[in-house]
Amino acid sequence: MQIGALDQVLTGEHEALRWDRHHTLAAALGLDGVELGVGVNYAQTQLWSAAGRRALLAQSQAQGVATASLCLHGYWQLSLASDDEGIRAQGVCLGQEACGIAAELGASHLLVPLTCPPGVADALARERWVAGMRQCAPVAEESGVVLCLENVGRAFANAHEDVAAIIDAVGSSAVQAYYDPGNAVHYGTDPLAGVTVLGQRIAQVHVKEMGGTLLGEGQVPWPAILAALRAGGYDGWLVFETEPTADPAAAAARNLATLSGWLAAIV
């Protein structure tokens, strides 16, 4: 498995417009990759500029650190479950454009949080997300990337079975799951059961703690989860979404050592 980190883990900054330092910081820590977080201001970011993408790709290649994935935070404002048809259309546009951008950078996965504005019925939210992802899936397939749906605690997709059902309804190999066991613990679902239920749909994994700051200090049974992932054949990215703390480099180094130790102990 390869280990990466969400951009804000490395710097403490959220939804940056540029990522000039992130591959260098990741290389210094011994990480394999970075995940770049794209907010609702995505069109103003370095990623939505051809020159900016060339600079990022050059930085990635120079440091030997991959751009593992894009995290599309913008779906918190541009939810595909929205009652506003214009917002849903913009959300589809975000997904479609991000697929091509990710492919240009060599990023194979895009995190898509399953968001939902207040007042939208669960069944309707599921229906709208399936419809929106069906519009994005052909672009993802053509680009050779995977849109990875993540449970972020909204009722229509709170259970592992709900996420699996949405993925299956879309019916594309380019739409899979971004599994976050920390979210499962936080929202009261069994993180080990999530590995089993989502199974081969898991395309990428977020790593963080709940009830503690550093890995191993909280409630997420990471050694058992990692063993279950490996037993199920998972060999993809493990991406830190851990707390940066007042010293992001020290926290990331400590978490990397802990995670590497757990992986080495799996028989």
Short mmCIF file of the C-alpha atoms (twelve columns), coordinates in Angstrom:
data_MODEL
# 
_entry.id   MODEL 
# 
loop_
_atom_site.group_PDB 
_atom_site.id 
_atom_site.type_symbol 
_atom_site.label_atom_id 
_atom_site.label_alt_id 
_atom_site.label_comp_id 
_atom_site.label_asym_id 
_atom_site.label_seq_id 
_atom_site.Cartn_x 
_atom_site.Cartn_y 
_atom_site.Cartn_z 
_atom_site.pdbx_PDB_model_num 
ATOM 1   C CA . MET A 1   0.000   0.000   0.000   1 
ATOM 2   C CA . GLN A 2   1.129   3.563   -0.695  1 
ATOM 3   C CA . ILE A 3   0.819   6.295   1.932   1 
ATOM 4   C CA . GLY A 4   -0.131  9.884   1.212   1 
ATOM 5   C CA . ALA A 5   -1.555  12.928  2.960   1 
ATOM 6   C CA . LEU A 6   -4.293  15.473  2.346   1 
ATOM 7   C CA . ASP A 7   -2.750  18.895  1.717   1 
ATOM 8   C CA . GLN A 8   -3.954  20.471  4.972   1 
ATOM 9   C CA . VAL A 9   -2.276  17.686  6.971   1 
ATOM 10  C CA . LEU A 10  1.097   18.955  5.758   1 
ATOM 11  C CA . THR A 11  0.568   22.685  6.321   1 
ATOM 12  C CA . GLY A 12  -2.511  23.181  8.487   1 
ATOM 13  C CA . GLU A 13  -4.037  25.214  5.651   1 
ATOM 14  C CA . HIS A 14  -7.477  24.403  4.241   1 
ATOM 15  C CA . GLU A 15  -8.610  24.671  0.614   1 
ATOM 16  C CA . ALA A 16  -5.423  26.296  -0.664  1 
ATOM 17  C CA . LEU A 17  -5.440  27.960  -4.074  1 
ATOM 18  C CA . ARG A 18  -1.894  26.798  -4.788  1 
ATOM 19  C CA . TRP A 19  0.171   23.785  -3.759  1 
ATOM 20  C CA . ASP A 20  3.730   24.955  -4.389  1 
ATOM 21  C CA . ARG A 21  5.158   23.314  -1.234  1 
ATOM 22  C CA . HIS A 22  3.159   20.183  -0.737  1 
ATOM 23  C CA . HIS A 23  5.088   17.662  -2.827  1 
ATOM 24  C CA . THR A 24  8.342   18.925  -1.318  1 
ATOM 25  C CA . LEU A 25  6.986   18.625  2.223   1 
ATOM 26  C CA . ALA A 26  5.677   15.134  1.491   1 
ATOM 27  C CA . ALA A 27  9.034   14.064  0.070   1 
ATOM 28  C CA . ALA A 28  10.854  15.288  3.188   1 
ATOM 29  C CA . LEU A 29  8.575   13.128  5.344   1 
ATOM 30  C CA . GLY A 30  8.942   10.035  3.160   1 
ATOM 31  C CA . LEU A 31  5.346   10.038  1.930   1 
ATOM 32  C CA . ASP A 32  4.438   8.569   -1.442  1 
ATOM 33  C CA . GLY A 33  1.824   11.127  -2.437  1 
ATOM 34  C CA . VAL A 34  -0.419  14.075  -1.694  1 
ATOM 35  C CA . GLU A 35  -4.155  14.633  -1.987  1 
ATOM 36  C CA . LEU A 36  -5.142  18.128  -3.096  1 
ATOM 37  C CA . GLY A 37  -8.320  19.587  -1.587  1 
ATOM 38  C CA . VAL A 38  -10.500 21.502  -4.064  1 
ATOM 39  C CA . GLY A 39  -13.084 23.867  -2.583  1 
ATOM 40  C CA . VAL A 40  -16.012 25.720  -4.110  1 
ATOM 41  C CA . ASN A 41  -13.484 28.241  -5.433  1 
ATOM 42  C CA . TYR A 42  -12.012 25.526  -7.646  1 
ATOM 43  C CA . ALA A 43  -12.002 27.663  -10.806 1 
ATOM 44  C CA . GLN A 44  -9.501  30.061  -9.202  1 
ATOM 45  C CA . THR A 45  -7.075  27.340  -8.150  1 
ATOM 46  C CA . GLN A 46  -3.796  26.305  -9.713  1 
ATOM 47  C CA . LEU A 47  -5.504  23.131  -10.920 1 
ATOM 48  C CA . TRP A 48  -7.861  24.992  -13.249 1 
ATOM 49  C CA . SER A 49  -4.931  26.666  -15.035 1 
ATOM 50  C CA . ALA A 50  -2.936  24.824  -17.706 1 
ATOM 51  C CA . ALA A 51  0.253   26.544  -16.547 1 
ATOM 52  C CA . GLY A 52  -0.561  25.703  -12.946 1 
ATOM 53  C CA . ARG A 53  -1.047  22.030  -13.769 1 
ATOM 54  C CA . ARG A 54  2.243   21.913  -15.640 1 
ATOM 55  C CA . ALA A 55  4.000   23.396  -12.605 1 
ATOM 56  C CA . LEU A 56  2.360   20.879  -10.272 1 
ATOM 57  C CA . LEU A 57  3.263   17.970  -12.506 1 
ATOM 58  C CA . ALA A 58  6.864   19.168  -12.726 1 
ATOM 59  C CA . GLN A 59  7.002   19.493  -8.935  1 
ATOM 60  C CA . SER A 60  5.577   16.009  -8.506  1 
ATOM 61  C CA . GLN A 61  8.090   14.494  -10.888 1 
ATOM 62  C CA . ALA A 62  11.041  16.394  -9.414  1 
ATOM 63  C CA . GLN A 63  10.221  15.261  -5.872  1 
ATOM 64  C CA . GLY A 64  9.224   11.716  -6.790  1 
ATOM 65  C CA . VAL A 65  5.918   12.246  -4.967  1 
ATOM 66  C CA . ALA A 66  2.650   11.474  -6.748  1 
ATOM 67  C CA . THR A 67  -0.505  13.512  -6.769  1 
ATOM 68  C CA . ALA A 68  -2.524  10.610  -5.446  1 
ATOM 69  C CA . SER A 69  -5.975  12.147  -5.667  1 
ATOM 70  C CA . LEU A 70  -8.150  15.239  -5.617  1 
ATOM 71  C CA . CYS A 71  -10.565 15.818  -2.719  1 
ATOM 72  C CA . LEU A 72  -13.601 17.683  -4.059  1 
ATOM 73  C CA . HIS A 73  -14.608 19.714  -0.993  1 
ATOM 74  C CA . GLY A 74  -16.693 21.852  -3.338  1 
ATOM 75  C CA . TYR A 75  -19.525 19.325  -3.114  1 
ATOM 76  C CA . TRP A 76  -20.380 20.705  0.321   1 
ATOM 77  C CA . GLN A 77  -21.725 23.781  -1.493  1 
ATOM 78  C CA . LEU A 78  -22.515 22.155  -4.857  1 
ATOM 79  C CA . SER A 79  -24.311 19.052  -3.652  1 
ATOM 80  C CA . LEU A 80  -25.808 16.799  -6.288  1 
ATOM 81  C CA . ALA A 81  -28.726 16.334  -3.873  1 
ATOM 82  C CA . SER A 82  -29.650 20.047  -3.933  1 
ATOM 83  C CA . ASP A 83  -33.192 21.190  -4.742  1 
ATOM 84  C CA . ASP A 84  -31.591 23.845  -6.971  1 
ATOM 85  C CA . GLU A 85  -31.173 22.437  -10.466 1 
ATOM 86  C CA . GLY A 86  -28.485 25.012  -11.230 1 
ATOM 87  C CA . ILE A 87  -26.396 23.900  -8.260  1 
ATOM 88  C CA . ARG A 88  -26.739 20.269  -9.323  1 
ATOM 89  C CA . ALA A 89  -25.620 21.187  -12.841 1 
ATOM 90  C CA . GLN A 90  -22.582 22.996  -11.454 1 
ATOM 91  C CA . GLY A 91  -21.804 19.953  -9.324  1 
ATOM 92  C CA . VAL A 92  -21.858 17.737  -12.407 1 
ATOM 93  C CA . CYS A 93  -19.577 20.214  -14.182 1 
ATOM 94  C CA . LEU A 94  -17.147 20.126  -11.236 1 
ATOM 95  C CA . GLY A 95  -16.972 16.342  -11.365 1 
ATOM 96  C CA . GLN A 96  -16.543 16.173  -15.116 1 
ATOM 97  C CA . GLU A 97  -13.856 18.855  -15.290 1 
ATOM 98  C CA . ALA A 98  -11.992 17.421  -12.299 1 
ATOM 99  C CA . CYS A 99  -11.721 14.032  -14.018 1 
ATOM 100 C CA . GLY A 100 -9.686  15.434  -16.884 1 
ATOM 101 C CA . ILE A 101 -7.563  17.556  -14.558 1 
ATOM 102 C CA . ALA A 102 -6.799  14.591  -12.310 1 
ATOM 103 C CA . ALA A 103 -5.759  12.486  -15.296 1 
ATOM 104 C CA . GLU A 104 -3.429  15.244  -16.518 1 
ATOM 105 C CA . LEU A 105 -1.653  15.183  -13.143 1 
ATOM 106 C CA . GLY A 106 -1.504  11.393  -12.978 1 
ATOM 107 C CA . ALA A 107 -3.992  11.319  -10.087 1 
ATOM 108 C CA . SER A 108 -6.089  8.185   -10.331 1 
ATOM 109 C CA . HIS A 109 -8.837  8.972   -7.802  1 
ATOM 110 C CA . LEU A 110 -11.182 11.793  -6.825  1 
ATOM 111 C CA . LEU A 111 -12.879 11.954  -3.431  1 
ATOM 112 C CA . VAL A 112 -16.570 12.846  -3.735  1 
ATOM 113 C CA . PRO A 113 -18.312 13.524  -0.382  1 
ATOM 114 C CA . LEU A 114 -21.937 12.372  -0.374  1 
ATOM 115 C CA . THR A 115 -23.437 15.673  0.793   1 
ATOM 116 C CA . CYS A 116 -27.052 16.711  1.161   1 
ATOM 117 C CA . PRO A 117 -28.639 20.076  2.034   1 
ATOM 118 C CA . PRO A 118 -31.194 20.184  4.879   1 
ATOM 119 C CA . GLY A 119 -34.744 19.263  4.002   1 
ATOM 120 C CA . VAL A 120 -34.051 16.901  1.090   1 
ATOM 121 C CA . ALA A 121 -35.668 13.494  1.581   1 
ATOM 122 C CA . ASP A 122 -33.283 10.539  1.735   1 
ATOM 123 C CA . ALA A 123 -34.757 8.720   -1.262  1 
ATOM 124 C CA . LEU A 124 -34.607 11.854  -3.390  1 
ATOM 125 C CA . ALA A 125 -31.023 12.554  -2.332  1 
ATOM 126 C CA . ARG A 126 -29.996 9.041   -3.363  1 
ATOM 127 C CA . GLU A 127 -31.822 9.370   -6.685  1 
ATOM 128 C CA . ARG A 128 -30.155 12.696  -7.453  1 
ATOM 129 C CA . TRP A 129 -26.677 11.449  -6.560  1 
ATOM 130 C CA . VAL A 130 -27.110 8.406   -8.781  1 
ATOM 131 C CA . ALA A 131 -28.285 10.622  -11.647 1 
ATOM 132 C CA . GLY A 132 -25.404 13.072  -11.183 1 
ATOM 133 C CA . MET A 133 -22.752 10.391  -10.982 1 
ATOM 134 C CA . ARG A 134 -24.156 8.725   -14.083 1 
ATOM 135 C CA . GLN A 135 -23.440 11.980  -15.930 1 
ATOM 136 C CA . CYS A 136 -19.883 12.114  -14.568 1 
ATOM 137 C CA . ALA A 137 -19.037 8.425   -14.966 1 
ATOM 138 C CA . PRO A 138 -18.452 8.393   -18.750 1 
ATOM 139 C CA . VAL A 139 -15.945 11.249  -18.411 1 
ATOM 140 C CA . ALA A 140 -14.198 9.404   -15.577 1 
ATOM 141 C CA . GLU A 141 -14.076 6.219   -17.657 1 
ATOM 142 C CA . GLU A 142 -12.631 8.075   -20.643 1 
ATOM 143 C CA . SER A 143 -10.086 9.852   -18.412 1 
ATOM 144 C CA . GLY A 144 -9.028  6.633   -16.679 1 
ATOM 145 C CA . VAL A 145 -9.852  7.889   -13.176 1 
ATOM 146 C CA . VAL A 146 -12.215 6.782   -10.421 1 
ATOM 147 C CA . LEU A 147 -14.807 8.925   -8.627  1 
ATOM 148 C CA . CYS A 148 -14.780 7.668   -5.029  1 
ATOM 149 C CA . LEU A 149 -17.908 8.281   -2.948  1 
ATOM 150 C CA . GLU A 150 -17.353 8.934   0.769   1 
ATOM 151 C CA . ASN A 151 -19.815 8.683   3.637   1 
ATOM 152 C CA . VAL A 152 -19.733 12.020  5.464   1 
ATOM 153 C CA . GLY A 153 -22.600 11.349  7.856   1 
ATOM 154 C CA . ARG A 154 -25.627 12.407  5.838   1 
ATOM 155 C CA . ALA A 155 -28.686 10.282  6.549   1 
ATOM 156 C CA . PHE A 156 -29.272 9.096   2.981   1 
ATOM 157 C CA . ALA A 157 -25.800 7.499   2.895   1 
ATOM 158 C CA . ASN A 158 -25.005 6.897   6.546   1 
ATOM 159 C CA . ALA A 159 -24.912 3.104   6.394   1 
ATOM 160 C CA . HIS A 160 -22.256 1.179   4.484   1 
ATOM 161 C CA . GLU A 161 -25.079 -0.559  2.620   1 
ATOM 162 C CA . ASP A 162 -26.418 2.827   1.458   1 
ATOM 163 C CA . VAL A 163 -23.086 3.779   -0.096  1 
ATOM 164 C CA . ALA A 164 -22.779 0.370   -1.748  1 
ATOM 165 C CA . ALA A 165 -26.307 0.673   -3.161  1 
ATOM 166 C CA . ILE A 166 -25.588 4.094   -4.696  1 
ATOM 167 C CA . ILE A 167 -22.399 2.799   -6.318  1 
ATOM 168 C CA . ASP A 168 -24.178 -0.264  -7.687  1 
ATOM 169 C CA . ALA A 169 -27.049 1.860   -9.027  1 
ATOM 170 C CA . VAL A 170 -24.629 4.089   -10.953 1 
ATOM 171 C CA . GLY A 171 -23.269 0.932   -12.542 1 
ATOM 172 C CA . SER A 172 -19.817 2.125   -13.595 1 
ATOM 173 C CA . SER A 173 -16.391 0.792   -12.691 1 
ATOM 174 C CA . ALA A 174 -15.322 4.457   -12.536 1 
ATOM 175 C CA . VAL A 175 -17.574 5.120   -9.517  1 
ATOM 176 C CA . GLN A 176 -16.439 3.363   -6.348  1 
ATOM 177 C CA . ALA A 177 -15.990 4.060   -2.611  1 
ATOM 178 C CA . TYR A 178 -13.544 6.215   -0.668  1 
ATOM 179 C CA . TYR A 179 -13.643 4.469   2.695   1 
ATOM 180 C CA . ASP A 180 -13.027 6.443   5.869   1 
ATOM 181 C CA . PRO A 181 -13.170 4.220   8.973   1 
ATOM 182 C CA . GLY A 182 -12.811 7.331   11.147  1 
ATOM 183 C CA . ASN A 183 -16.073 8.646   9.744   1 
ATOM 184 C CA . ALA A 184 -17.704 5.275   10.407  1 
ATOM 185 C CA . VAL A 185 -16.678 5.446   14.073  1 
ATOM 186 C CA . HIS A 186 -17.756 9.088   14.352  1 
ATOM 187 C CA . TYR A 187 -21.210 8.413   12.908  1 
ATOM 188 C CA . GLY A 188 -21.814 5.250   14.913  1 
ATOM 189 C CA . THR A 189 -21.317 2.531   12.319  1 
ATOM 190 C CA . ASP A 190 -18.966 -0.441  12.566  1 
ATOM 191 C CA . PRO A 191 -15.706 0.339   10.712  1 
ATOM 192 C CA . LEU A 192 -14.772 -3.323  10.294  1 
ATOM 193 C CA . ALA A 193 -18.190 -4.082  8.842   1 
ATOM 194 C CA . GLY A 194 -17.586 -1.329  6.304   1 
ATOM 195 C CA . VAL A 195 -14.584 -3.197  4.912   1 
ATOM 196 C CA . THR A 196 -16.754 -6.266  4.389   1 
ATOM 197 C CA . VAL A 197 -19.854 -4.510  3.042   1 
ATOM 198 C CA . LEU A 198 -18.021 -2.220  0.633   1 
ATOM 199 C CA . GLY A 199 -15.530 -4.941  -0.268  1 
ATOM 200 C CA . GLN A 200 -14.108 -4.625  -3.772  1 
ATOM 201 C CA . ARG A 201 -15.847 -1.261  -4.179  1 
ATOM 202 C CA . ILE A 202 -13.189 0.344   -1.937  1 
ATOM 203 C CA . ALA A 203 -10.868 2.280   -4.247  1 
ATOM 204 C CA . GLN A 204 -9.141  4.525   -1.703  1 
ATOM 205 C CA . VAL A 205 -8.936  4.908   2.088   1 
ATOM 206 C CA . HIS A 206 -8.668  7.897   4.416   1 
ATOM 207 C CA . VAL A 207 -6.689  7.447   7.629   1 
ATOM 208 C CA . LYS A 208 -7.488  9.483   10.717  1 
ATOM 209 C CA . GLU A 209 -8.246  9.044   14.402  1 
ATOM 210 C CA . MET A 210 -11.424 9.635   16.406  1 
ATOM 211 C CA . GLY A 211 -11.294 10.422  20.120  1 
ATOM 212 C CA . GLY A 212 -7.584  11.210  19.911  1 
ATOM 213 C CA . THR A 213 -5.203  13.425  17.976  1 
ATOM 214 C CA . LEU A 214 -2.462  11.056  16.801  1 
ATOM 215 C CA . LEU A 215 -2.988  7.579   15.361  1 
ATOM 216 C CA . GLY A 216 -3.297  4.979   18.089  1 
ATOM 217 C CA . GLU A 217 -4.630  7.448   20.653  1 
ATOM 218 C CA . GLY A 218 -8.322  7.108   19.800  1 
ATOM 219 C CA . GLN A 219 -11.160 4.726   19.031  1 
ATOM 220 C CA . VAL A 220 -10.496 3.549   15.479  1 
ATOM 221 C CA . PRO A 221 -9.289  -0.094  15.462  1 
ATOM 222 C CA . TRP A 222 -6.715  0.530   12.770  1 
ATOM 223 C CA . PRO A 223 -4.620  -2.658  13.043  1 
ATOM 224 C CA . ALA A 224 -7.732  -4.807  12.553  1 
ATOM 225 C CA . ILE A 225 -9.004  -2.597  9.715   1 
ATOM 226 C CA . LEU A 226 -5.679  -2.701  7.884   1 
ATOM 227 C CA . ALA A 227 -5.542  -6.478  8.258   1 
ATOM 228 C CA . ALA A 228 -9.084  -6.777  6.887   1 
ATOM 229 C CA . LEU A 229 -8.278  -4.504  3.948   1 
ATOM 230 C CA . ARG A 230 -5.202  -6.532  3.069   1 
ATOM 231 C CA . ALA A 231 -7.084  -9.830  3.462   1 
ATOM 232 C CA . GLY A 232 -9.681  -8.486  1.038   1 
ATOM 233 C CA . GLY A 233 -7.013  -7.711  -1.527  1 
ATOM 234 C CA . TYR A 234 -6.807  -3.947  -1.060  1 
ATOM 235 C CA . ASP A 235 -3.420  -2.583  -2.094  1 
ATOM 236 C CA . GLY A 236 -4.189  1.053   -2.844  1 
ATOM 237 C CA . TRP A 237 -3.584  4.432   -1.240  1 
ATOM 238 C CA . LEU A 238 -3.852  5.125   2.488   1 
ATOM 239 C CA . VAL A 239 -4.232  8.903   2.742   1 
ATOM 240 C CA . PHE A 240 -3.804  10.768  6.013   1 
ATOM 241 C CA . GLU A 241 -6.625  13.121  6.984   1 
ATOM 242 C CA . THR A 242 -5.113  13.422  10.441  1 
ATOM 243 C CA . GLU A 243 -4.954  16.507  12.661  1 
ATOM 244 C CA . PRO A 244 -2.033  18.738  11.619  1 
ATOM 245 C CA . THR A 245 -1.594  20.021  15.212  1 
ATOM 246 C CA . ALA A 246 0.621   23.028  15.946  1 
ATOM 247 C CA . ASP A 247 3.529   21.158  14.311  1 
ATOM 248 C CA . PRO A 248 2.223   19.506  11.122  1 
ATOM 249 C CA . ALA A 249 5.565   17.932  10.143  1 
ATOM 250 C CA . ALA A 250 6.089   16.323  13.545  1 
ATOM 251 C CA . ALA A 251 2.510   15.041  13.692  1 
ATOM 252 C CA . ALA A 252 2.683   13.611  10.171  1 
ATOM 253 C CA . ALA A 253 6.030   11.939  10.900  1 
ATOM 254 C CA . ARG A 254 4.653   10.358  14.055  1 
ATOM 255 C CA . ASN A 255 1.528   9.134   12.266  1 
ATOM 256 C CA . LEU A 256 3.577   7.767   9.376   1 
ATOM 257 C CA . ALA A 257 5.764   5.794   11.781  1 
ATOM 258 C CA . THR A 258 2.700   4.399   13.547  1 
ATOM 259 C CA . LEU A 259 0.925   3.419   10.329  1 
ATOM 260 C CA . SER A 260 4.077   1.880   8.861   1 
ATOM 261 C CA . GLY A 261 4.522   -0.170  12.011  1 
ATOM 262 C CA . TRP A 262 0.988   -1.494  11.836  1 
ATOM 263 C CA . LEU A 263 1.410   -2.440  8.178   1 
ATOM 264 C CA . ALA A 264 4.689   -4.210  8.863   1 
ATOM 265 C CA . ALA A 265 3.048   -6.263  11.617  1 
ATOM 266 C CA . ILE A 266 0.339   -7.688  9.358   1 
ATOM 267 C CA . VAL A 267 1.124   -11.313 8.564   1 
# 
